[in-house]
Amino acid sequence: MTGAILKLLDKFGHERPLPEPLPGDPVPTFRAWFDEAVREKKQDNPNCMYLATCTGDGRPSVRTVLCKAIDPATGGIEFYTNYQSRKAGEIEQVWRAAILFHWDNKDRQVRLEGPVMRVSGEESDAYFRSRRWESRLGAWASDQSRPIASRKELLEKIGRTVDRLGLDALGLLAGRDVEIPRPAHWGGYRLMPERLELWQGGVGRVHDRAVWARDVRVEGSAWSVGAWSGTRLQP
Ligand SMILES: Cc1cc2nc3c(=O)[nH]c(=O)nc-3n(C[C@H](O)[C@H](O)[C@H](O)COP(=O)(O)O)c2cc1C
């Protein structure tokens, strides 16, 4: 290669390249990117992610949800929702989903695909307890993804829920610790990635991309995961 061409290639030098050689396990880098986004908080909801699900006959849909935990050992991703929502219905038809994180200010994205299972009731209880009372009440009152005639009717439904659960409305407003149990129709899922792609944007769209794959098996209510194998991809 001529000196001129080598000089031109300098233009494509990457500020923050993925490690070379690629690490055997992509999860620590993924978690470092996630933690950095959450710590710096340069965008609202840095823990938000796009969750794609699919019906049994192949009709996809996507929506935003919040990532509530990433297991350091396996990369399993936890999110919480209504078990009777559209997304939950689709998950429970195929038990697989895809997730995308995008941190625009970092020019980074992470894509994950894999099987999904419900988290345990204890895990859902623990997370539910940590939510603000408005969100706990909303989880009872909203039949997520179902139609309702008007906003007024929705608010009336919240009012009826306060009555039905015998909650102390003034106590809630005063910030007292009023017990609101988790409804059975609300809880968490965990996606266990069997494919994980790290993407770091680069000059001239010559991005830095690598994907890792592994086997994931569901055995009863437990996961067994194989070793990752990583490959660099063209942008
Ligand atoms: C930033 C953001 C975070 C959200 N987080 C959640 C979440 O963690 N869980 C959830 O059920 N819905 C969340 N939502 C609402 C969903 O995007 C969606 O409207 C809802 O879950 C119903 O989706 P579905 O009808 O496809 O099931 C969030 C929306 C936004 C904009």
PDBQT file of the ligand as one rigid body, heavy atoms in Angstrom, charges set to zero:
ROOT
HETATM    1  C1  LIG A 301     -39.205   5.279  28.334  1.00  0.00    +0.000 C 
HETATM    2  C2  LIG A 301     -40.324   4.267  28.436  1.00  0.00    +0.000 A 
HETATM    3  C3  LIG A 301     -40.209   3.215  29.324  1.00  0.00    +0.000 A 
HETATM    4  C4  LIG A 301     -41.213   2.261  29.419  1.00  0.00    +0.000 A 
HETATM    5  N1  LIG A 301     -41.040   1.213  30.279  1.00  0.00    +0.000 NA
HETATM    6  C5  LIG A 301     -41.973   0.239  30.345  1.00  0.00    +0.000 A 
HETATM    7  C6  LIG A 301     -41.750  -0.914  31.153  1.00  0.00    +0.000 A 
HETATM    8  O1  LIG A 301     -40.692  -1.083  31.793  1.00  0.00    +0.000 OA
HETATM    9  N2  LIG A 301     -42.737  -1.856  31.190  1.00  0.00    +0.000 N 
HETATM   10  C7  LIG A 301     -43.897  -1.733  30.472  1.00  0.00    +0.000 A 
HETATM   11  O2  LIG A 301     -44.757  -2.609  30.552  1.00  0.00    +0.000 OA
HETATM   12  N3  LIG A 301     -44.115  -0.661  29.683  1.00  0.00    +0.000 NA
HETATM   13  C8  LIG A 301     -43.183   0.324  29.586  1.00  0.00    +0.000 A 
HETATM   14  N4  LIG A 301     -43.384   1.416  28.761  1.00  0.00    +0.000 N 
HETATM   15  C9  LIG A 301     -44.631   1.457  27.969  1.00  0.00    +0.000 C 
HETATM   16  C10 LIG A 301     -44.453   0.538  26.732  1.00  0.00    +0.000 C 
HETATM   17  O3  LIG A 301     -43.648   1.185  25.749  1.00  0.00    +0.000 OA
HETATM   18  C11 LIG A 301     -45.790   0.096  26.102  1.00  0.00    +0.000 C 
HETATM   19  O4  LIG A 301     -46.568   1.218  25.744  1.00  0.00    +0.000 OA
HETATM   20  C12 LIG A 301     -46.607  -0.787  27.035  1.00  0.00    +0.000 C 
HETATM   21  O5  LIG A 301     -45.801  -1.707  27.744  1.00  0.00    +0.000 OA
HETATM   22  C13 LIG A 301     -47.681  -1.563  26.260  1.00  0.00    +0.000 C 
HETATM   23  O6  LIG A 301     -47.037  -2.344  25.283  1.00  0.00    +0.000 OA
HETATM   24  P1  LIG A 301     -47.780  -3.591  24.583  1.00  0.00    +0.000 P 
HETATM   25  O7  LIG A 301     -49.204  -3.163  24.323  1.00  0.00    +0.000 OA
HETATM   26  O8  LIG A 301     -47.041  -3.841  23.316  1.00  0.00    +0.000 OA
HETATM   27  O9  LIG A 301     -47.714  -4.754  25.525  1.00  0.00    +0.000 OA
HETATM   28  C14 LIG A 301     -42.386   2.374  28.626  1.00  0.00    +0.000 A 
HETATM   29  C15 LIG A 301     -42.496   3.435  27.723  1.00  0.00    +0.000 A 
HETATM   30  C16 LIG A 301     -41.467   4.369  27.623  1.00  0.00    +0.000 A 
HETATM   31  C17 LIG A 301     -41.600   5.502  26.620  1.00  0.00    +0.000 C 
ENDROOT
TORSDOF 0
